Amino acid sequence: MARGMDVRRLVGRNFARIRRDKGFTQEQVEELSGFSQQYLSGLEAGRRNPTIVTIYELAKALGVSHTDLVEPDK
């Protein structure tokens, strides 16, 4: 990853994009993952610092690989 990259914002952008691409609302992901809608909103805004366990659980809820959430922008 590039030096100085804000990984929190990267994960948030990737999560939001994948969630929308799959047609999920934050509330639906809340039901699938157990993470609150408020947490998910903060994550998408880049205000949360998710652990690797959180990234794994969110990826599982979305039906993608955990690496999809940390993939740098193309």
Backbone as a printed PyTorch tensor [residue, N CA C, xyz], in Angstrom:
tensor([[[  0.8370,  -1.1790,   0.0000],
         [  0.0000,   0.0000,   0.0000],
         [  0.8810,   1.2410,   0.0000]],

        [[  0.3680,   2.2660,  -0.6020],
         [  1.1170,   3.5010,  -0.6870],
         [  1.3160,   4.1000,   0.6970]],

        [[  2.4440,   4.7200,   0.8730],
         [  2.7390,   5.3490,   2.1510],
         [  1.7480,   6.4800,   2.4060]],

        [[  1.2540,   6.5640,   3.6140],
         [  0.3210,   7.6160,   3.9690],
         [ -1.1300,   7.2990,   3.6210]],

        [[ -1.3760,   6.1250,   3.0650],
         [ -2.7460,   5.7570,   2.7130],
         [ -3.5690,   5.6010,   3.9800]],

        [[ -4.7560,   6.1670,   3.9810],
         [ -5.6540,   6.0330,   5.1260],
         [ -6.4670,   4.7590,   4.9450]],

        [[ -6.0410,   3.7060,   5.6120],
         [ -6.6660,   2.3980,   5.4470],
         [ -8.1090,   2.4230,   5.9530]],

        [[ -8.4030,   3.2060,   6.9850],
         [ -9.7850,   3.3000,   7.4710],
         [-10.7100,   3.7980,   6.3670]],

        [[-10.2830,   4.8220,   5.6590],
         [-11.1100,   5.3550,   4.5710],
         [-11.1950,   4.3770,   3.4120]],

        [[-10.0960,   3.6850,   3.1250],
         [-10.0750,   2.6900,   2.0550],
         [-11.0770,   1.5670,   2.3520]],

        [[-11.0290,   1.0160,   3.5680],
         [-11.9540,  -0.0480,   3.9500],
         [-13.3930,   0.4680,   3.8830]],

        [[-13.6150,   1.6720,   4.3650],
         [-14.9610,   2.2520,   4.3380],
         [-15.4970,   2.4090,   2.9240]],

        [[-14.6520,   2.9140,   2.0200],
         [-15.0730,   3.0680,   0.6130],
         [-15.3700,   1.7200,  -0.0140]],

        [[-14.4790,   0.7540,   0.2020],
         [-14.6850,  -0.5720,  -0.3730],
         [-15.9450,  -1.2280,   0.1910]],

        [[-16.1250,  -1.1330,   1.4930],
         [-17.3080,  -1.7130,   2.1170],
         [-18.5790,  -1.0930,   1.5330]],

        [[-18.6290,   0.2300,   1.4510],
         [-19.8170,   0.9200,   0.9330],
         [-20.0920,   0.5260,  -0.5210]],

        [[-19.0450,   0.4710,  -1.3350],
         [-19.2080,   0.1170,  -2.7480],
         [-19.7320,  -1.3080,  -2.8970]],

        [[-19.1180,  -2.2440,  -2.1830],
         [-19.5380,  -3.6450,  -2.2810],
         [-20.9680,  -3.8010,  -1.7540]],

        [[-21.2660,  -3.1490,  -0.6510],
         [-22.6090,  -3.2300,  -0.0680],
         [-23.6560,  -2.7410,  -1.0740]],

        [[-23.3910,  -1.5960,  -1.6940],
         [-24.3380,  -1.0620,  -2.6840],
         [-24.4290,  -1.9590,  -3.9180]],

        [[-23.2620,  -2.4450,  -4.3930],
         [-23.2440,  -3.3400,  -5.5650],
         [-24.0760,  -4.5970,  -5.3250]],

        [[-24.0870,  -5.0710,  -4.0870],
         [-24.8450,  -6.2800,  -3.7480],
         [-26.3040,  -5.9600,  -3.4170]],

        [[-26.6480,  -4.6700,  -3.3800],
         [-28.0270,  -4.2670,  -3.1210],
         [-28.4420,  -4.3030,  -1.6670]],

        [[-27.4700,  -4.2820,  -0.7520],
         [-27.7670,  -4.3180,   0.6750],
         [-27.8730,  -2.9120,   1.2530]],

        [[-28.8000,  -2.7390,   2.1980],
         [-28.8180,  -1.5280,   3.0150],
         [-27.9080,  -1.7770,   4.2150]],

        [[-27.5680,  -0.7030,   4.9120],
         [-26.7830,  -0.8740,   6.1380],
         [-27.5650,  -1.7100,   7.1530]],

        [[-28.8730,  -1.5280,   7.1770],
         [-29.7020,  -2.2820,   8.1090],
         [-29.6720,  -3.7810,   7.7920]],

        [[-29.6540,  -4.1280,   6.5150],
         [-29.5770,  -5.5380,   6.1420],
         [-28.2270,  -6.1410,   6.5470]],

        [[-27.1560,  -5.3640,   6.3670],
         [-25.8360,  -5.8560,   6.7770],
         [-25.7780,  -5.9670,   8.2940]],

        [[-26.4560,  -5.0700,   8.9820],
         [-26.5370,  -5.1640,  10.4450],
         [-27.1260,  -6.5200,  10.8480]],

        [[-28.2080,  -6.9260,  10.1990],
         [-28.8410,  -8.2020,  10.5160],
         [-27.9300,  -9.3870,  10.1850]],

        [[-27.2000,  -9.2850,   9.0780],
         [-26.3280, -10.3810,   8.6520],
         [-25.0530, -10.4910,   9.4860]],

        [[-24.5530,  -9.3480,   9.9390],
         [-23.2400,  -9.3260,  10.5800],
         [-23.2710,  -9.1650,  12.0930]],

        [[-24.3270,  -8.5600,  12.6140],
         [-24.3820,  -8.2670,  14.0440],
         [-23.7650,  -6.9300,  14.4120]],

        [[-23.1620,  -6.2410,  13.4490],
         [-22.6180,  -4.9040,  13.7070],
         [-23.7370,  -3.8890,  13.5350]],

        [[-23.8030,  -2.9100,  14.4420],
         [-24.8970,  -1.9470,  14.4020],
         [-24.8290,  -1.0610,  13.1570]],

        [[-25.9860,  -0.5520,  12.7720],
         [-26.0480,   0.3670,  11.6320],
         [-25.1860,   1.5980,  11.9120]],

        [[-25.1490,   2.0410,  13.1500],
         [-24.3230,   3.1980,  13.5100],
         [-22.8380,   2.8860,  13.2910]],

        [[-22.4170,   1.6740,  13.6510],
         [-21.0280,   1.2720,  13.4260],
         [-20.7390,   1.2430,  11.9350]],

        [[-21.6390,   0.6390,  11.1600],
         [-21.4370,   0.5270,   9.7220],
         [-21.3820,   1.8970,   9.0490]],

        [[-22.2080,   2.8200,   9.5150],
         [-22.1930,   4.1820,   8.9870],
         [-20.8440,   4.8480,   9.2670]],

        [[-20.3420,   4.6810,  10.4870],
         [-19.0350,   5.2300,  10.8470],
         [-17.9110,   4.5970,  10.0530]],

        [[-18.0410,   3.2960,   9.8050],
         [-17.0480,   2.5880,   9.0000],
         [-17.0040,   3.1660,   7.5860]],

        [[-18.1690,   3.3280,   6.9750],
         [-18.2350,   3.8670,   5.6170],
         [-17.6880,   5.2860,   5.5400]],

        [[-17.8230,   6.0360,   6.6210],
         [-17.3240,   7.4100,   6.6610],
         [-15.8330,   7.4710,   6.9920]],

        [[-15.2070,   6.3150,   7.2560],
         [-13.7900,   6.2880,   7.5700],
         [-13.4640,   6.6960,   8.9870]],

        [[-14.4730,   6.6730,   9.8650],
         [-14.2710,   7.0700,  11.2600],
         [-14.0140,   5.8940,  12.1800]],

        [[-14.0860,   4.6750,  11.6630],
         [-13.8510,   3.4780,  12.4770],
         [-12.5310,   2.8370,  12.0830]],

        [[-11.9220,   2.1630,  13.0280],
         [-10.6640,   1.4710,  12.7890],
         [-10.9190,  -0.0250,  12.9930]],

        [[-11.4160,  -0.6960,  11.9450],
         [-11.8310,  -2.0910,  12.1270],
         [-10.6550,  -3.0380,  12.3380]],

        [[-10.8740,  -4.0220,  13.1830],
         [ -9.8730,  -5.0740,  13.3780],
         [ -9.9550,  -6.0460,  12.2060]],

        [[ -8.9750,  -6.9070,  12.1020],
         [ -8.9980,  -7.9250,  11.0460],
         [-10.1840,  -8.8570,  11.2430]],

        [[-10.5670,  -9.1180,  12.4900],
         [-11.7370,  -9.9640,  12.7590],
         [-13.0010,  -9.2770,  12.2410]],

        [[-13.1200,  -7.9740,  12.4760],
         [-14.2690,  -7.2210,  11.9770],
         [-14.3140,  -7.2580,  10.4550]],

        [[-13.1700,  -7.0400,   9.8100],
         [-13.1020,  -7.0730,   8.3500],
         [-13.5370,  -8.4450,   7.8420]],

        [[-13.0640,  -9.4950,   8.4830],
         [-13.4240, -10.8560,   8.0910],
         [-14.9310, -11.0750,   8.2280]],

        [[-15.5040, -10.6790,   9.3530],
         [-16.9390, -10.8840,   9.5960],
         [-17.7940, -10.0790,   8.6230]],

        [[-17.3900,  -8.8510,   8.3440],
         [-18.1480,  -8.0340,   7.3960],
         [-18.0660,  -8.6070,   5.9900]],

        [[-16.8850,  -9.0710,   5.6060],
         [-16.7290,  -9.6880,   4.2860],
         [-17.6070, -10.9290,   4.1710]],

        [[-17.6380, -11.7210,   5.2260],
         [-18.4690, -12.9260,   5.2310],
         [-19.9430, -12.5550,   5.0620]],

        [[-20.3850, -11.5110,   5.7520],
         [-21.7800, -11.0650,   5.6460],
         [-22.1070, -10.6050,   4.2280]],

        [[-21.1210,  -9.9910,   3.5530],
         [-21.3340,  -9.5020,   2.1890],
         [-21.1160, -10.5880,   1.1360]],

        [[-20.5510, -11.7170,   1.5410],
         [-20.2890, -12.7960,   0.5990],
         [-19.0900, -12.5530,  -0.2930]],

        [[-18.0810, -11.8490,   0.2570],
         [-16.8530, -11.5700,  -0.4950],
         [-15.6500, -11.9900,   0.3460]],

        [[-14.4740, -11.9010,  -0.2420],
         [-13.2410, -12.1860,   0.4870],
         [-12.8630, -10.9780,   1.3400]],

        [[-12.2590, -11.2450,   2.4800],
         [-11.7830, -10.1450,   3.3280],
         [-10.7890,  -9.2540,   2.5820]],

        [[-10.0770,  -9.8330,   1.6190],
         [ -9.1100,  -9.0170,   0.8630],
         [ -9.8010,  -7.9710,  -0.0050]],

        [[-11.0710,  -8.2240,  -0.3770],
         [-11.8040,  -7.2340,  -1.1680],
         [-11.9940,  -5.9270,  -0.3990]],

        [[-12.0490,  -6.0030,   0.9210],
         [-12.2610,  -4.8050,   1.7230],
         [-10.9900,  -3.9750,   1.9030]],

        [[ -9.8350,  -4.5770,   1.6690],
         [ -8.5720,  -3.8360,   1.8310],
         [ -7.8570,  -3.6200,   0.5120]],

        [[ -8.4990,  -3.9770,  -0.5850],
         [ -7.8990,  -3.8290,  -1.9220],
         [ -7.7290,  -2.3420,  -2.2320]],

        [[ -6.5030,  -1.9120,  -2.5640],
         [ -6.2910,  -0.4980,  -2.9100],
         [ -7.0850,  -0.1020,  -4.1420]],

        [[ -7.3910,   1.1890,  -4.2070],
         [ -8.0970,   1.7240,  -5.3710],
         [ -7.2860,   1.4870,  -6.6220]],

        [[ -7.9790,   1.2330,  -7.6970],
         [ -7.3070,   0.9770,  -8.9700],
         [ -6.9820,   2.2680,  -9.6850]]])
